[in-house]
């Protein structure tokens, strides 16, 4: 009889304790949150690559015999016409004897821009030595170094912006891929042209800016703080209100982002109320109190 009384008493105490726990869960205070709404839109992503100026059609003017450059008629950046006088040379014998008659005249074979002048007045040049280099003005290209994993950005016909060292920007179009790969950086050279490019020296470093991202309004934009993720950054979700006091988890996929906003795709509409602050680590179907909407 005594044993039965003890068991009955224990059962009553356990039942009371369980009831208290359930009541405590029900009475757990709601979390205070602020809200936001998603909007339709997209975010463009900029990829900046390194590019270098180069001239595809170049002509090297060489000395026909060992000689001295007695007169020079050019400077870097000067445009020359076909047949225009570039140099007057004196043979070694003429120079040694002080004879200045019948100099050897060197003229431009075709029109172009002087991009390099190696021999100056008084310089001695050997046979076949380069005197200067001219380039066809319309053959200026920009060789863009593209890492192999980013080649999808630069398909033929792709557009980019070329930013010069002085800040000027040119609109350019990708033309072709060169069959060369830098062994160290595993980057490939891509050729782009800009119709409105001014004269630029060869070997100038410029920035090639490629813009990628959504081209339609199929994505929605949310503040970054409204989107949560797991520790491995493989799952993303937002907390959406189903009424004025309850929030549930809604899985989303993320896209391009800025410092403040991020693209999301999921079962959301602009009318949905999304937790902006206060929702960190909230479980599904959490009780909330709206402090600001």
Number of C-alpha atoms within 10 A of each C-alpha: 5 6 8 9 10 10 11 11 11 12 12 11 12 12 11 11 12 12 12 12 12 11 11 11 10 10 9 10 11 13 16 16 18 18 20 19 20 20 17 15 16 22 21 14 16 13 14 16 16 15 26 19 20 19 20 14 13 17 18 15 20 17 22 15 16 16 22 22 22 19 17 18 12 17 15 14 17 13 17 20 13 11 12 15 16 18 25 19 28 26 20 15 11 16 15 9 9 10 12 12 8 10 16 17 12 19 16 19 16 15 17 23 23 23 21 19 17 11 19 19 14 14 14 18 23 14 11 12 17 17 22 22 19 26 25 18 18 16 13 23 23 30 26 26 21 25 15 13 9 12 14 10 16 21 14 15 12 15 20 25 18 28 18 16 11 7 10 9 16 17 17 23 20 22 18 16 18 12 8 11 15 12 8 6 11 13 18 21 21 23 23 27 23 18 12 9 15 10 13 15 18 16 13 13 17 21 21 29 21 18 16 14 13 15 11 9 12 12 22 22 23 22 17 16 16 24 24 19 15 10 7 6 8 8 13 16 19 25 27 24 21 13 11 11 15 17 24 20 17 16 19 19 14 18 17 17 19 12 7 9 17 21 26 29 14 14 9 19 12 13 10 15 21 27 26 23 14 18 24 16 10 15 12 13 15 16 20 22 16 15 11 11 12
